[in-house]
Amino acid sequence: MPLVAAAVCPHPPLLVPEVAGAAAPELDDLRAACDAAVARLLGSGARSVLVVGADDRSADLDFPFRGSFAPWGVPLEVRLGGLPDDRVGSDRLPLSLLVGAWLLGRRPVTGAGGISWRMKTVGVDEPAETCAARGARLGSDQPWALLVMGDGSACRGEKAPGYADPRATAYDERVARALADADGETLLGLDPDLSAQLKVAGRAPWQVLAGAVRAAGGDWRGELRYHAAPYGVSYFVASWERR
């Protein structure tokens, strides 16, 4: 069945108000953009949603899913999906998928049958062609959608986690244009070595998205909902849909 929609969101733990504490209002605009993108995704007609985010290695996670923000100072547990006997298939989600599950949990799903959930990690150092091939192999037996989690460069200023790098702005602008235009080929052209130097967490997941859209075919439109670099890290929120 076809891929019908995708959303791109970042995964800073400060996106979660309980983690951000008094600083939570500083990311209100980002939080609202993520909520809007997820709402559009869940309203796309997809009956299955796959969440993809970077981790140390590529893996398919077992349903249902659970994780906690305890490593970031708040014992807030997040669950996505459930079984009658309360078994957990995957525990200790990586940050990318943990924030993805948290975002999905903020939007109750309505309608007959609900939505099924899947989660996959992609190795942060995977080559572009491998990411694209992984995306091309994704699929479902029902209309499905992708929630793609990933941050841009972390080198936007002297107080950024990666300090200031003069290459970061041009890199992030390139990503922003590609997300706005649903331009998967530009995303596939992002250089893994430069991305690593700029501490980009989203490069591999974005290239999985590009591979999935290329394999799905058809004409796609994009909407860039947010692009800014608070705290020296570039965050993007975007929605992609079939025309």
N, C-alpha and C positions, 0 to 999 in steps of 0.2 A: 504493500500500500504506500501511497506517496507521502513524502515529507511536505507538510503544508505550511509550516511557520517556524521561525527561530527567534530567540531573544538572546542578547548579549548583555551580561551584567558583570560588575566587578565583585570582589569578595573581601574587602577590608573588614576585619572584625568590628571596627568602629561603626559600621553600618547598622549594627544591632544596638538599639538604644540602651539596653541593660549593660552592655559592655562599654559604650561610650560615656555613660553617666552624664555629668554636667555638660559635656561637649556634644551631646547628641544633636542639639539644634543646628550645629555647624554642618551636618550632612543631611538636613531635611530635604533639600532639593534633590540630592542623589537618591535618597530613600524613596521619594515620590516618583522619580523617574523609573526606578527599578520596579516599584509596585505597578506602574502603568504598563511597563513592558511585559511583566508577568501576567497581568490581567488580559492584555491583548493575546498573549500566547495561549492562555487557557480558554479564551473565547474564539479560537481559530477553527474549532471543529475537530481538533486532534483528540483521539481517544487514548493515546499513549504519549507520555513526555519522557524524554531521555535527558538527563543532566550530565554534562561533560565538564570536567575540570582537571587541572594539572596536578600531578603528584610525582613522587620519585619514580614510579613505574606505571605502565599501562595495565589496567585490570578491569574486569567486569565485576561489579559488586553484587552481592546476593540480597534479594528483597526479603523482608523490609529493612529499612535503614534507620540508624540512630547515631547521634553524636552529641557532644557537649562542648560548650564554650568555657568549661572549667580551666583549660590551659590559658585562657585569656582573662582569667580572674573572676568569672561569673559562672556559677553552677547551673547554667541554663541548658536544659536538655532539649534536643530537637529530634522529632521522629517524622518519617515520611513513609506512609503505608503501614499496614498491620495485618496480622494473621489472627485467626480466632483463638489460638492458644498462646498469643502474646510472644511468640518466638521472634528473635531478632536475627536477621540474616547477616547484616553488616553493622559493626559497631565502630566507634572511633573514626568517624568520617574525616578525611582531610579537609582543611579549611575551605577550599574551593567548593566542595560538595556540601559541606556543613552550612555555609551561607546560602547556597542554592536551595537546600531543603528548608532553611528558615524563611527564605523569600516565598517559596511555594506554600508554606504553612500559613502565611499571612493572607492568602486568598482562598477562602473556602470554595470547594468545587461543588457545583450544583448540576442537576440533570440526571437522567436515567443512566445507570451503568457506571457513572463516575469515570475517572481517568486512571489508567495504570501507570506506574512509575518505574523507571530504570535509571541506573547510575553507572557511569564508566569514568575511569581516570585515564589520562594520557600522560606518558612520561614527559616531563618538562624539557628533556633534551632530545626527544624524538626528532629525526630529520623531517623536513617538510613533506617529502614524498611519502614517508611512512604515515604521517598524520593524515594526508589526503587519502591514502589508501584505506586507513581506518574509517574515515568518514564515508567513503564510498561503500563500505561493507555494512554500514548501519542500516537498519530497516525495522519494519514491524508488520504484523499481519492486519493492522488497522491504521487509519490515518494518524500520523505521529508528528511530534514537534520536538525541537531541540532547545534546551536552556544551556547556554554556553557561558561558563564562568571564567573570568580572567582580567587581570589588571594590566595597564600599560606600563610605561617606563617608570622607574622609581628614582629618577635622576634629575628632577625638575627643581633645582635650586640647592643652595648650600645646606639647607636643613633637611633635604630629602634623604631617605635611607641610603641611597647610592651616591650622595653628594651631587654636585652639579656636573652635568655632561652636556656640552654644546650640541651633541647629536640628538639629544632626546626630543627636543621640540619638533624637529622635522620628522622624526620617526612617528611620533604620536599624531601629527597632522596627517601623515600618510594613512595611518590606521583609521582615523576619524573619517576621512574622505571615503575610504573603502567601505566602512560600515554604513555611511549615509547612502552610498550608491549600490549597496548589495553586490560589491565587487569582490568576488571570491578569488579571482586571479591575482589581484594585488595582495590579498592576505597570504596567498600561497607563495608570493615572492618575498615575504619577510625573511630576512637572514637570521638563522638560528644563533650564529655566533654574536652578531651585533645585539640581538634581542637579549642574550644572556648577559652581555656586558652592560646593558641598560637595565638589567634586573626586571625584565618583562615577564610577568607570570601568565599572560594570556596568549602568547604566540602559538603554542601547540594546540590549545583548544580552538582558537580561531581558524587554524588550518584544518582541523577536523571538520568544522562547520563548512569551510570552503569546499572540501572534498565531498561532503554530503550533498551540498547544493549542486555541485557540478554533476554528480552522479544522478541526482533527481531530475535534472534538466528543467526546461521551462524558463519563463521570464519572471524575474524576482524584483521587488522594489524594497528599498531600505528607508528607514527613518532613524536618524541619530537624535536620541532624546536627551543626551547629556554628554558633555566632554569638558572636563576641568581637571585640575591637578592640585586639590587640597593636600596639604601635608607633603607636597613634593612628589606625589604619586599620581599618575594620570589614570583617570577612570572614564570608562565609556559605557553608555547604555544605548542599545539599539534594538529595533524590531525589523525583522525580515519576513516578508510574506510573498506568496505567489500572486502575480497580477491576475 
